Amino acid sequence: METANAKPIECRLMVIGAGMAGMAAALFAARRGISTVQAGLTGETLYASGLFDLYGVSHGNPRELIDDPWQGLKQLKQNYPEHPLCRVSTHQIRSAIDLVTDFLGDAGHPYTGYPNKNARLITPVGTIKRTFRVPETMWAGVKALEEKAPCLIVDIQGLRGFSATQILSTLKPSWLDLKSASIDLPWENRLGPKYAEHIARGIEVETARRELADAIRPHLGQVKYVGLPAILGIHDSEGVRRDLQQMLGRPVFEIPTMPPAISGIRLKEAFESHLPPLGVQSFYHHTVHTIHRRANGRFVLELGSTEPEITVEADNVLLATGRFLGKGLVAERQGIREALMDLPVCQPENRSCWHRQQFLDPKGHSINFAGIEVDDRFRPMNPGGQAVYGNLFAAGSILAHQDWIRTKSGTGLAVATAYGAIEAMVNGFTDR
């Protein structure tokens, strides 16, 4: 099929996918001075909590909560060497996380955390979650929880998916100085139904922040901290938080909300706005329609929104298309297949082995460990254990032998394997 551009775009690397792994890979490549084209749909990022989980629950059975992720990863490498995180060194993982959080800080979304332990913070249902890096807007909540200090949790009437009363009922037995309040926002009522994005964008205006502070102030009493749903702006959330904190005279923090979340919108817009100036040629509303490999080893890809519009020729391809949600893997009656290149998929023997009898079985479901098996250079392998192509790489949740949801390691897996793949591409010999 003839495409719109007569002359193909040529690059050293084509990144397929615009979730966290794809964005991280594009960032790492750009920092290395590699000419990079990226295509994919960024909608998946909207489901991100904004937290950077590295390793919060042990892989395998029994499951244990992890306070020191580095010690946990050391144990993982001893017990489950086939896990993708075992293919990257501790130094590489630290570098990957630092590069991504520094990038986001420069984009107006600073992150913080402890060097060698997970932080504990409140979830929107009142449970406690361990995570490695936290948006600066949420850090005061980590400190409030550690201190069990007098704290006010505030929700907004009419905003669905966040209940201060529910958080209070879950945490009150172990946090006696916790109270809740439900407030109304007169300025938001003028806009009709309450949507988190409306509130977040509206609150970037100072007069709206003052109205919010005025609504909270009568409920303060002797509290030392104030927690709100994550609605404190889109582009300068930390600046909005600091301003509100000054108005209220005590630390203010955000609590993650149910997806699709404002924290996901922040990540999406940060990557979309700040990767192209680094040299990444991005097609965020395009997918790859066809891909084939020439005799000289170069890949030819056709991109487009609904049909092929752009041709790209790349020396290397990195596949970061995700699992079932991202449509990198497709579950069919005959089994699980990789959607774009029909790569071999490591999977259970048949459908009857996909799931266990109990939904919450502590051993997890086998289908969640399915994916692309890679070598130590993150190149997809064939059933014989050889790289399918020397210049094809894969990263992120599409990789086999991991269950990132159960182990609370989604961002860690994405950025660490993306970093490992880019390093392998740069430092290794690409045998086409």
LOFI-164755 format. One record per residue (C-alpha): residue number from 1; x, y, z. Coordinates in steps of 0.25 Angstrom, whole numbers, always signed. Example, Ala and Ser with C-alpha at 12.3 -4.5 7.8 and 13.67 -1.06 7.14 Angstrom:
LOFI-164755
<tortor resi="1" u="+49" v="-18" w="+31"/>
<tortor resi="2" u="+55" v="-4" w="+29"/>
END
This chain:
LOFI-164755
<tortor resi="1" u="+0" v="+0" w="+0"/>
<tortor resi="2" u="+5" v="+14" w="-4"/>
<tortor resi="3" u="+7" v="+23" w="+8"/>
<tortor resi="4" u="+6" v="+38" w="+10"/>
<tortor resi="5" u="+21" v="+41" w="+11"/>
<tortor resi="6" u="+29" v="+38" w="-1"/>
<tortor resi="7" u="+42" v="+37" w="+6"/>
<tortor resi="8" u="+43" v="+28" w="+18"/>
<tortor resi="9" u="+47" v="+34" w="+32"/>
<tortor resi="10" u="+60" v="+27" w="+35"/>
<tortor resi="11" u="+65" v="+25" w="+50"/>
<tortor resi="12" u="+74" v="+17" w="+58"/>
<tortor resi="13" u="+63" v="+12" w="+67"/>
<tortor resi="14" u="+48" v="+11" w="+66"/>
<tortor resi="15" u="+40" v="+10" w="+79"/>
<tortor resi="16" u="+27" v="+3" w="+78"/>
<tortor resi="17" u="+18" v="+6" w="+90"/>
<tortor resi="18" u="+15" v="+19" w="+98"/>
<tortor resi="19" u="+13" v="+13" w="+112"/>
<tortor resi="20" u="+23" v="+15" w="+123"/>
<tortor resi="21" u="+33" v="+5" w="+117"/>
<tortor resi="22" u="+32" v="+12" w="+103"/>
<tortor resi="23" u="+33" v="+26" w="+109"/>
<tortor resi="24" u="+45" v="+22" w="+117"/>
<tortor resi="25" u="+52" v="+15" w="+105"/>
<tortor resi="26" u="+50" v="+27" w="+97"/>
<tortor resi="27" u="+56" v="+36" w="+108"/>
<tortor resi="28" u="+68" v="+27" w="+110"/>
<tortor resi="29" u="+71" v="+26" w="+95"/>
<tortor resi="30" u="+70" v="+41" w="+94"/>
<tortor resi="31" u="+79" v="+44" w="+105"/>
<tortor resi="32" u="+89" v="+35" w="+98"/>
<tortor resi="33" u="+88" v="+43" w="+85"/>
<tortor resi="34" u="+81" v="+32" w="+77"/>
<tortor resi="35" u="+72" v="+36" w="+66"/>
<tortor resi="36" u="+58" v="+31" w="+71"/>
<tortor resi="37" u="+44" v="+30" w="+66"/>
<tortor resi="38" u="+33" v="+26" w="+75"/>
<tortor resi="39" u="+18" v="+22" w="+72"/>
<tortor resi="40" u="+7" v="+17" w="+81"/>
<tortor resi="41" u="-5" v="+21" w="+88"/>
<tortor resi="42" u="-3" v="+29" w="+101"/>
<tortor resi="43" u="-17" v="+26" w="+107"/>
<tortor resi="44" u="-11" v="+14" w="+115"/>
<tortor resi="45" u="-3" v="+24" w="+124"/>
<tortor resi="46" u="-16" v="+30" w="+129"/>
<tortor resi="47" u="-18" v="+18" w="+137"/>
<tortor resi="48" u="-5" v="+21" w="+145"/>
<tortor resi="49" u="-5" v="+24" w="+159"/>
<tortor resi="50" u="+7" v="+33" w="+158"/>
<tortor resi="51" u="+14" v="+24" w="+168"/>
<tortor resi="52" u="+28" v="+18" w="+164"/>
<tortor resi="53" u="+27" v="+4" w="+170"/>
<tortor resi="54" u="+40" v="-4" w="+169"/>
<tortor resi="55" u="+37" v="-16" w="+177"/>
<tortor resi="56" u="+27" v="-16" w="+188"/>
<tortor resi="57" u="+22" v="-31" w="+190"/>
<tortor resi="58" u="+31" v="-43" w="+188"/>
<tortor resi="59" u="+30" v="-51" w="+175"/>
<tortor resi="60" u="+25" v="-66" w="+178"/>
<tortor resi="61" u="+19" v="-72" w="+190"/>
<tortor resi="62" u="+18" v="-68" w="+201"/>
<tortor resi="63" u="+16" v="-54" w="+198"/>
<tortor resi="64" u="+23" v="-44" w="+207"/>
<tortor resi="65" u="+22" v="-29" w="+208"/>
<tortor resi="66" u="+36" v="-23" w="+204"/>
<tortor resi="67" u="+41" v="-11" w="+212"/>
<tortor resi="68" u="+55" v="-11" w="+205"/>
<tortor resi="69" u="+53" v="-13" w="+190"/>
<tortor resi="70" u="+68" v="-15" w="+188"/>
<tortor resi="71" u="+69" v="-27" w="+198"/>
<tortor resi="72" u="+56" v="-32" w="+192"/>
<tortor resi="73" u="+62" v="-32" w="+178"/>
<tortor resi="74" u="+75" v="-39" w="+182"/>
<tortor resi="75" u="+66" v="-50" w="+188"/>
<tortor resi="76" u="+58" v="-50" w="+175"/>
<tortor resi="77" u="+71" v="-52" w="+167"/>
<tortor resi="78" u="+75" v="-64" w="+175"/>
<tortor resi="79" u="+61" v="-71" w="+175"/>
<tortor resi="80" u="+55" v="-67" w="+161"/>
<tortor resi="81" u="+67" v="-63" w="+152"/>
<tortor resi="82" u="+57" v="-64" w="+140"/>
<tortor resi="83" u="+50" v="-52" w="+145"/>
<tortor resi="84" u="+52" v="-39" w="+135"/>
<tortor resi="85" u="+57" v="-31" w="+147"/>
<tortor resi="86" u="+69" v="-41" w="+149"/>
<tortor resi="87" u="+74" v="-37" w="+135"/>
<tortor resi="88" u="+78" v="-23" w="+140"/>
<tortor resi="89" u="+88" v="-19" w="+151"/>
<tortor resi="90" u="+85" v="-11" w="+163"/>
<tortor resi="91" u="+93" v="+0" w="+157"/>
<tortor resi="92" u="+85" v="+0" w="+144"/>
<tortor resi="93" u="+72" v="+0" w="+152"/>
<tortor resi="94" u="+76" v="+12" w="+160"/>
<tortor resi="95" u="+81" v="+19" w="+148"/>
<tortor resi="96" u="+68" v="+17" w="+141"/>
<tortor resi="97" u="+59" v="+22" w="+152"/>
<tortor resi="98" u="+68" v="+34" w="+154"/>
<tortor resi="99" u="+67" v="+38" w="+139"/>
<tortor resi="100" u="+52" v="+37" w="+139"/>
<tortor resi="101" u="+49" v="+44" w="+151"/>
<tortor resi="102" u="+59" v="+55" w="+148"/>
<tortor resi="103" u="+53" v="+57" w="+134"/>
<tortor resi="104" u="+39" v="+58" w="+141"/>
<tortor resi="105" u="+45" v="+68" w="+151"/>
<tortor resi="106" u="+49" v="+76" w="+140"/>
<tortor resi="107" u="+35" v="+75" w="+134"/>
<tortor resi="108" u="+29" v="+81" w="+147"/>
<tortor resi="109" u="+26" v="+68" w="+154"/>
<tortor resi="110" u="+37" v="+65" w="+164"/>
<tortor resi="111" u="+38" v="+52" w="+171"/>
<tortor resi="112" u="+44" v="+48" w="+185"/>
<tortor resi="113" u="+46" v="+36" w="+193"/>
<tortor resi="114" u="+56" v="+28" w="+202"/>
<tortor resi="115" u="+69" v="+23" w="+196"/>
<tortor resi="116" u="+68" v="+9" w="+201"/>
<tortor resi="117" u="+54" v="+6" w="+206"/>
<tortor resi="118" u="+40" v="+7" w="+201"/>
<tortor resi="119" u="+31" v="+18" w="+206"/>
<tortor resi="120" u="+17" v="+15" w="+212"/>
<tortor resi="121" u="+5" v="+23" w="+208"/>
<tortor resi="122" u="-10" v="+23" w="+208"/>
<tortor resi="123" u="-18" v="+18" w="+196"/>
<tortor resi="124" u="-32" v="+23" w="+192"/>
<tortor resi="125" u="-38" v="+12" w="+199"/>
<tortor resi="126" u="-31" v="+14" w="+212"/>
<tortor resi="127" u="-21" v="+2" w="+211"/>
<tortor resi="128" u="-6" v="+4" w="+212"/>
<tortor resi="129" u="+3" v="+3" w="+200"/>
<tortor resi="130" u="+18" v="+1" w="+199"/>
<tortor resi="131" u="+25" v="+9" w="+187"/>
<tortor resi="132" u="+39" v="+14" w="+184"/>
<tortor resi="133" u="+37" v="+28" w="+178"/>
<tortor resi="134" u="+26" v="+37" w="+181"/>
<tortor resi="135" u="+21" v="+50" w="+175"/>
<tortor resi="136" u="+26" v="+62" w="+184"/>
<tortor resi="137" u="+11" v="+65" w="+185"/>
<tortor resi="138" u="+8" v="+52" w="+193"/>
<tortor resi="139" u="+21" v="+52" w="+202"/>
<tortor resi="140" u="+15" v="+59" w="+214"/>
<tortor resi="141" u="+5" v="+48" w="+214"/>
<tortor resi="142" u="+16" v="+38" w="+216"/>
<tortor resi="143" u="+21" v="+46" w="+228"/>
<tortor resi="144" u="+7" v="+48" w="+234"/>
<tortor resi="145" u="+5" v="+33" w="+233"/>
<tortor resi="146" u="+19" v="+30" w="+240"/>
<tortor resi="147" u="+16" v="+40" w="+251"/>
<tortor resi="148" u="+1" v="+36" w="+252"/>
<tortor resi="149" u="-1" v="+51" w="+254"/>
<tortor resi="150" u="-14" v="+58" w="+255"/>
<tortor resi="151" u="-19" v="+58" w="+241"/>
<tortor resi="152" u="-31" v="+63" w="+233"/>
<tortor resi="153" u="-35" v="+55" w="+220"/>
<tortor resi="154" u="-44" v="+63" w="+211"/>
<tortor resi="155" u="-53" v="+59" w="+199"/>
<tortor resi="156" u="-61" v="+67" w="+190"/>
<tortor resi="157" u="-76" v="+66" w="+189"/>
<tortor resi="158" u="-80" v="+60" w="+176"/>
<tortor resi="159" u="-66" v="+55" w="+172"/>
<tortor resi="160" u="-67" v="+40" w="+170"/>
<tortor resi="161" u="-57" v="+30" w="+173"/>
<tortor resi="162" u="-51" v="+36" w="+186"/>
<tortor resi="163" u="-57" v="+35" w="+200"/>
<tortor resi="164" u="-51" v="+42" w="+212"/>
<tortor resi="165" u="-61" v="+34" w="+220"/>
<tortor resi="166" u="-56" v="+21" w="+215"/>
<tortor resi="167" u="-42" v="+24" w="+217"/>
<tortor resi="168" u="-45" v="+28" w="+231"/>
<tortor resi="169" u="-53" v="+15" w="+234"/>
<tortor resi="170" u="-41" v="+7" w="+229"/>
<tortor resi="171" u="-30" v="+14" w="+236"/>
<tortor resi="172" u="-37" v="+20" w="+249"/>
<tortor resi="173" u="-34" v="+7" w="+258"/>
<tortor resi="174" u="-19" v="+9" w="+256"/>
<tortor resi="175" u="-19" v="+24" w="+254"/>
<tortor resi="176" u="-27" v="+31" w="+265"/>
<tortor resi="177" u="-24" v="+45" w="+261"/>
<tortor resi="178" u="-30" v="+44" w="+248"/>
<tortor resi="179" u="-43" v="+51" w="+243"/>
<tortor resi="180" u="-51" v="+54" w="+231"/>
<tortor resi="181" u="-58" v="+65" w="+224"/>
<tortor resi="182" u="-67" v="+66" w="+211"/>
<tortor resi="183" u="-66" v="+80" w="+205"/>
<tortor resi="184" u="-73" v="+87" w="+193"/>
<tortor resi="185" u="-67" v="+95" w="+183"/>
<tortor resi="186" u="-76" v="+107" w="+178"/>
<tortor resi="187" u="-67" v="+110" w="+166"/>
<tortor resi="188" u="-68" v="+96" w="+161"/>
<tortor resi="189" u="-83" v="+95" w="+163"/>
<tortor resi="190" u="-84" v="+106" w="+152"/>
<tortor resi="191" u="-77" v="+96" w="+142"/>
<tortor resi="192" u="-87" v="+85" w="+144"/>
<tortor resi="193" u="-84" v="+71" w="+148"/>
<tortor resi="194" u="-71" v="+69" w="+156"/>
<tortor resi="195" u="-60" v="+63" w="+149"/>
<tortor resi="196" u="-46" v="+61" w="+154"/>
<tortor resi="197" u="-39" v="+67" w="+142"/>
<tortor resi="198" u="-49" v="+80" w="+142"/>
<tortor resi="199" u="-45" v="+82" w="+157"/>
<tortor resi="200" u="-30" v="+80" w="+154"/>
<tortor resi="201" u="-29" v="+89" w="+143"/>
<tortor resi="202" u="-38" v="+99" w="+150"/>
<tortor resi="203" u="-30" v="+99" w="+163"/>
<tortor resi="204" u="-18" v="+104" w="+155"/>
<tortor resi="205" u="-25" v="+118" w="+156"/>
<tortor resi="206" u="-22" v="+125" w="+169"/>
<tortor resi="207" u="-36" v="+129" w="+172"/>
<tortor resi="208" u="-41" v="+115" w="+171"/>
<tortor resi="209" u="-30" v="+111" w="+181"/>
<tortor resi="210" u="-34" v="+122" w="+191"/>
<tortor resi="211" u="-48" v="+116" w="+190"/>
<tortor resi="212" u="-43" v="+102" w="+193"/>
<tortor resi="213" u="-35" v="+107" w="+205"/>
<tortor resi="214" u="-47" v="+115" w="+210"/>
<tortor resi="215" u="-56" v="+102" w="+209"/>
<tortor resi="216" u="-45" v="+94" w="+217"/>
<tortor resi="217" u="-42" v="+104" w="+227"/>
<tortor resi="218" u="-54" v="+102" w="+236"/>
<tortor resi="219" u="-51" v="+87" w="+238"/>
<tortor resi="220" u="-36" v="+89" w="+242"/>
<tortor resi="221" u="-37" v="+89" w="+257"/>
<tortor resi="222" u="-24" v="+84" w="+263"/>
<tortor resi="223" u="-20" v="+76" w="+251"/>
<tortor resi="224" u="-5" v="+76" w="+246"/>
<tortor resi="225" u="-7" v="+70" w="+232"/>
<tortor resi="226" u="-18" v="+71" w="+221"/>
<tortor resi="227" u="-20" v="+61" w="+211"/>
<tortor resi="228" u="-27" v="+63" w="+198"/>
<tortor resi="229" u="-30" v="+54" w="+186"/>
<tortor resi="230" u="-20" v="+56" w="+175"/>
<tortor resi="231" u="-26" v="+68" w="+168"/>
<tortor resi="232" u="-16" v="+79" w="+171"/>
<tortor resi="233" u="-14" v="+84" w="+156"/>
<tortor resi="234" u="-8" v="+77" w="+144"/>
<tortor resi="235" u="+5" v="+85" w="+140"/>
<tortor resi="236" u="+10" v="+90" w="+153"/>
<tortor resi="237" u="+4" v="+81" w="+163"/>
<tortor resi="238" u="+15" v="+84" w="+173"/>
<tortor resi="239" u="+14" v="+99" w="+172"/>
<tortor resi="240" u="-1" v="+98" w="+174"/>
<tortor resi="241" u="+1" v="+89" w="+186"/>
<tortor resi="242" u="+11" v="+99" w="+192"/>
<tortor resi="243" u="+1" v="+110" w="+190"/>
<tortor resi="244" u="-10" v="+103" w="+197"/>
<tortor resi="245" u="-1" v="+99" w="+208"/>
<tortor resi="246" u="+3" v="+113" w="+211"/>
<tortor resi="247" u="-12" v="+117" w="+211"/>
<tortor resi="248" u="-16" v="+106" w="+221"/>
<tortor resi="249" u="-3" v="+108" w="+230"/>
<tortor resi="250" u="+0" v="+93" w="+230"/>
<tortor resi="251" u="+6" v="+82" w="+221"/>
<tortor resi="252" u="-4" v="+78" w="+210"/>
<tortor resi="253" u="-3" v="+65" w="+202"/>
<tortor resi="254" u="-10" v="+57" w="+191"/>
<tortor resi="255" u="-15" v="+43" w="+192"/>
<tortor resi="256" u="-15" v="+35" w="+179"/>
<tortor resi="257" u="-29" v="+33" w="+173"/>
<tortor resi="258" u="-35" v="+22" w="+165"/>
<tortor resi="259" u="-32" v="+21" w="+150"/>
<tortor resi="260" u="-33" v="+28" w="+141"/>
<tortor resi="261" u="-26" v="+38" w="+150"/>
<tortor resi="262" u="-20" v="+52" w="+149"/>
<tortor resi="263" u="-7" v="+46" w="+152"/>
<tortor resi="264" u="-7" v="+38" w="+139"/>
<tortor resi="265" u="-11" v="+51" w="+132"/>
<tortor resi="266" u="+1" v="+58" w="+138"/>
<tortor resi="267" u="+10" v="+47" w="+133"/>
<tortor resi="268" u="+4" v="+46" w="+119"/>
<tortor resi="269" u="+5" v="+61" w="+117"/>
<tortor resi="270" u="+19" v="+62" w="+123"/>
<tortor resi="271" u="+24" v="+51" w="+113"/>
<tortor resi="272" u="+17" v="+57" w="+101"/>
<tortor resi="273" u="+22" v="+71" w="+103"/>
<tortor resi="274" u="+36" v="+69" w="+108"/>
<tortor resi="275" u="+41" v="+56" w="+100"/>
<tortor resi="276" u="+40" v="+63" w="+86"/>
<tortor resi="277" u="+49" v="+75" w="+90"/>
<tortor resi="278" u="+60" v="+64" w="+93"/>
<tortor resi="279" u="+60" v="+59" w="+79"/>
<tortor resi="280" u="+49" v="+48" w="+79"/>
<tortor resi="281" u="+40" v="+48" w="+67"/>
<tortor resi="282" u="+27" v="+44" w="+73"/>
<tortor resi="283" u="+14" v="+39" w="+67"/>
<tortor resi="284" u="+6" v="+37" w="+79"/>
<tortor resi="285" u="-7" v="+35" w="+72"/>
<tortor resi="286" u="-2" v="+25" w="+62"/>
<tortor resi="287" u="+0" v="+10" w="+63"/>
<tortor resi="288" u="+8" v="+1" w="+55"/>
<tortor resi="289" u="+0" v="-5" w="+44"/>
<tortor resi="290" u="+11" v="-14" w="+37"/>
<tortor resi="291" u="+25" v="-17" w="+40"/>
<tortor resi="292" u="+35" v="-25" w="+32"/>
<tortor resi="293" u="+50" v="-28" w="+31"/>
<tortor resi="294" u="+58" v="-25" w="+19"/>
<tortor resi="295" u="+70" v="-34" w="+15"/>
<tortor resi="296" u="+80" v="-24" w="+20"/>
<tortor resi="297" u="+73" v="-26" w="+34"/>
<tortor resi="298" u="+67" v="-12" w="+35"/>
<tortor resi="299" u="+52" v="-12" w="+39"/>
<tortor resi="300" u="+41" v="-5" w="+31"/>
<tortor resi="301" u="+29" v="+0" w="+38"/>
<tortor resi="302" u="+16" v="+7" w="+33"/>
<tortor resi="303" u="+9" v="+16" w="+44"/>
<tortor resi="304" u="-4" v="+22" w="+44"/>
<tortor resi="305" u="-16" v="+25" w="+52"/>
<tortor resi="306" u="-27" v="+17" w="+44"/>
<tortor resi="307" u="-18" v="+13" w="+32"/>
<tortor resi="308" u="-3" v="+14" w="+28"/>
<tortor resi="309" u="+1" v="+28" w="+26"/>
<tortor resi="310" u="+16" v="+29" w="+29"/>
<tortor resi="311" u="+27" v="+19" w="+26"/>
<tortor resi="312" u="+39" v="+18" w="+36"/>
<tortor resi="313" u="+52" v="+10" w="+33"/>
<tortor resi="314" u="+60" v="+7" w="+46"/>
<tortor resi="315" u="+73" v="+0" w="+49"/>
<tortor resi="316" u="+67" v="-6" w="+62"/>
<tortor resi="317" u="+53" v="-8" w="+68"/>
<tortor resi="318" u="+48" v="-8" w="+83"/>
<tortor resi="319" u="+35" v="-14" w="+86"/>
<tortor resi="320" u="+28" v="-8" w="+98"/>
<tortor resi="321" u="+14" v="-11" w="+94"/>
<tortor resi="322" u="+9" v="-16" w="+108"/>
<tortor resi="323" u="+1" v="-29" w="+111"/>
<tortor resi="324" u="-14" v="-30" w="+109"/>
<tortor resi="325" u="-18" v="-16" w="+112"/>
<tortor resi="326" u="-8" v="-10" w="+103"/>
<tortor resi="327" u="-12" v="-21" w="+93"/>
<tortor resi="328" u="+3" v="-25" w="+91"/>
<tortor resi="329" u="-3" v="-39" w="+95"/>
<tortor resi="330" u="-16" v="-45" w="+90"/>
<tortor resi="331" u="-23" v="-56" w="+97"/>
<tortor resi="332" u="-30" v="-65" w="+87"/>
<tortor resi="333" u="-37" v="-79" w="+88"/>
<tortor resi="334" u="-25" v="-86" w="+83"/>
<tortor resi="335" u="-15" v="-78" w="+92"/>
<tortor resi="336" u="-8" v="-65" w="+94"/>
<tortor resi="337" u="-1" v="-59" w="+82"/>
<tortor resi="338" u="+8" v="-46" w="+81"/>
<tortor resi="339" u="+0" v="-37" w="+73"/>
<tortor resi="340" u="+10" v="-29" w="+64"/>
<tortor resi="341" u="+21" v="-39" w="+59"/>
<tortor resi="342" u="+15" v="-52" w="+63"/>
<tortor resi="343" u="+27" v="-55" w="+73"/>
<tortor resi="344" u="+27" v="-67" w="+81"/>
<tortor resi="345" u="+19" v="-66" w="+94"/>
<tortor resi="346" u="+23" v="-73" w="+107"/>
<tortor resi="347" u="+10" v="-78" w="+112"/>
<tortor resi="348" u="+2" v="-89" w="+119"/>
<tortor resi="349" u="+0" v="-102" w="+112"/>
<tortor resi="350" u="-14" v="-99" w="+109"/>
<tortor resi="351" u="-26" v="-90" w="+113"/>
<tortor resi="352" u="-30" v="-99" w="+125"/>
<tortor resi="353" u="-17" v="-96" w="+132"/>
<tortor resi="354" u="-18" v="-80" w="+131"/>
<tortor resi="355" u="-26" v="-79" w="+144"/>
<tortor resi="356" u="-27" v="-85" w="+157"/>
<tortor resi="357" u="-40" v="-89" w="+164"/>
<tortor resi="358" u="-39" v="-77" w="+174"/>
<tortor resi="359" u="-38" v="-63" w="+169"/>
<tortor resi="360" u="-29" v="-59" w="+180"/>
<tortor resi="361" u="-21" v="-71" w="+180"/>
<tortor resi="362" u="-7" v="-67" w="+187"/>
<tortor resi="363" u="+0" v="-74" w="+176"/>
<tortor resi="364" u="-6" v="-65" w="+165"/>
<tortor resi="365" u="-11" v="-69" w="+151"/>
<tortor resi="366" u="-2" v="-75" w="+141"/>
<tortor resi="367" u="-7" v="-65" w="+130"/>
<tortor resi="368" u="-1" v="-54" w="+137"/>
<tortor resi="369" u="+13" v="-59" w="+135"/>
<tortor resi="370" u="+11" v="-61" w="+120"/>
<tortor resi="371" u="+19" v="-52" w="+111"/>
<tortor resi="372" u="+31" v="-51" w="+102"/>
<tortor resi="373" u="+44" v="-59" w="+107"/>
<tortor resi="374" u="+56" v="-51" w="+104"/>
<tortor resi="375" u="+71" v="-53" w="+106"/>
<tortor resi="376" u="+81" v="-45" w="+114"/>
<tortor resi="377" u="+81" v="-34" w="+104"/>
<tortor resi="378" u="+65" v="-33" w="+104"/>
<tortor resi="379" u="+64" v="-39" w="+90"/>
<tortor resi="380" u="+52" v="-48" w="+88"/>
<tortor resi="381" u="+56" v="-63" w="+87"/>
<tortor resi="382" u="+51" v="-74" w="+78"/>
<tortor resi="383" u="+47" v="-88" w="+84"/>
<tortor resi="384" u="+62" v="-92" w="+82"/>
<tortor resi="385" u="+67" v="-81" w="+92"/>
<tortor resi="386" u="+73" v="-72" w="+81"/>
<tortor resi="387" u="+70" v="-58" w="+78"/>
<tortor resi="388" u="+59" v="-56" w="+67"/>
<tortor resi="389" u="+66" v="-44" w="+62"/>
<tortor resi="390" u="+79" v="-38" w="+67"/>
<tortor resi="391" u="+73" v="-24" w="+66"/>
<tortor resi="392" u="+59" v="-26" w="+72"/>
<tortor resi="393" u="+57" v="-23" w="+87"/>
<tortor resi="394" u="+46" v="-24" w="+96"/>
<tortor resi="395" u="+43" v="-17" w="+110"/>
<tortor resi="396" u="+32" v="-15" w="+120"/>
<tortor resi="397" u="+20" v="-23" w="+124"/>
<tortor resi="398" u="+20" v="-31" w="+111"/>
<tortor resi="399" u="+32" v="-39" w="+116"/>
<tortor resi="400" u="+30" v="-53" w="+122"/>
<tortor resi="401" u="+32" v="-59" w="+136"/>
<tortor resi="402" u="+27" v="-47" w="+144"/>
<tortor resi="403" u="+14" v="-43" w="+150"/>
<tortor resi="404" u="+16" v="-28" w="+152"/>
<tortor resi="405" u="+2" v="-25" w="+158"/>
<tortor resi="406" u="+4" v="-35" w="+169"/>
<tortor resi="407" u="+18" v="-31" w="+173"/>
<tortor resi="408" u="+15" v="-16" w="+172"/>
<tortor resi="409" u="+27" v="-14" w="+162"/>
<tortor resi="410" u="+20" v="-8" w="+150"/>
<tortor resi="411" u="+28" v="+5" w="+148"/>
<tortor resi="412" u="+41" v="-2" w="+153"/>
<tortor resi="413" u="+39" v="-13" w="+142"/>
<tortor resi="414" u="+36" v="-4" w="+131"/>
<tortor resi="415" u="+48" v="+6" w="+133"/>
<tortor resi="416" u="+58" v="-4" w="+137"/>
<tortor resi="417" u="+56" v="-13" w="+126"/>
<tortor resi="418" u="+55" v="-2" w="+116"/>
<tortor resi="419" u="+68" v="+3" w="+121"/>
<tortor resi="420" u="+74" v="-11" w="+120"/>
<tortor resi="421" u="+70" v="-12" w="+106"/>
<tortor resi="422" u="+75" v="+2" w="+101"/>
<tortor resi="423" u="+88" v="-1" w="+108"/>
<tortor resi="424" u="+89" v="-15" w="+101"/>
<tortor resi="425" u="+86" v="-8" w="+88"/>
<tortor resi="426" u="+97" v="+2" w="+90"/>
<tortor resi="427" u="+108" v="-6" w="+96"/>
<tortor resi="428" u="+106" v="-19" w="+89"/>
<tortor resi="429" u="+108" v="-24" w="+75"/>
<tortor resi="430" u="+96" v="-23" w="+67"/>
<tortor resi="431" u="+96" v="-36" w="+58"/>
<tortor resi="432" u="+85" v="-33" w="+48"/>
END
